[in-house]
């Protein structure tokens, strides 16, 4: 034999396992490889060799996700048995898809990759490994492996084949988004516990916001905005809002802007709330587009100026003048802004909260 046999009970070098499993995946043996990725990493975890387990799980996640990027015809496949217990919602949708004969081979590989990605995060937690730039780089690399596949455009001809393909693509996109979201949400929870800011790594929030917006068939802008606000890239947030304003229904653009500003204020972040407004106007101007002018956006602009200047007497006027616009957006009533205004402008800002949001 060209390679000495590993002694009984001794774990092989992780690179040896990685190379063997990579060949299995390349040969199309996705499900057997998935099980070995999981069992091999578990053996390393059992003896507290977390670094080796992480190497195996990252390699497995990346290669399964890589093969999920490829275009594969829709069919039932034994790979469905590698579906992870990421969430009840995900499982129920996969079962429904199976019944409808809509599970693509490629999507199963994405799901397998997501399972290994979640196990990667769970291993970080088991090993009590601290949040660091190096670990963030590993998480970012896995995130970048998740597919980004444009949805097919509806031709409008009501052709049965086109409608079927569109329906299948929408279901696949939703499952991809849920898979990536499960991974990133787990990573955010881990980061918050092991050294990142209390709301979790801002960079991970940015990744989740970006994927939710770019890959969801119908992005939930409240969720997208919430993650951007906990992130570190208000310029990217502004670009996303500009893009959304070009595709949304009339009347949704000003609400999206107001929501974004108030979410920043709810975190006590007056600086980025102002930056977002300035960047929005700058990007819209560069595209020769108009900033939406409505009572709601006027109210938000006056609110920001008032908080900056501690101009309390103006707050009651704002509350009266823009009451109908404030009442239009449920978020304004539901958000608990007392703490955030205290952070933004101390006592006068707290009075702003009372004057504007109290009944």
Secondary structure, DSSP 8 states (H G I E B T S, - for coil): --S----TT----HHHHHHHHHHHHHTT-HHHHHHHHHHHHHHHHHTT-HHHHHHHHHHHHHHHHHHHTS---B---GGGGG---S-HHHHHHHHHHHHTT--BHHHHHHHHHHHHHHHHHHHHHHTT----HHHHHHHHHHHHHS---------SS--HHHHHHHHHHHHHHHHHHHHHHHHHHHHHHHHHHTTS-TT--HHHHHHHHHHHHHH-TT--HHHHHHHHHTSS-HHHHHHHHHHHHTTS-TTHHHHHHHHHHHHHHHTT-HHHHHHHHHHHHHHHHHTT-----SHHHHHHHHHHHHHHHT-THHHHHHHHHTHHHHHH-HHHHHS--HHHHHHHHHHHHHHHHHHHH--
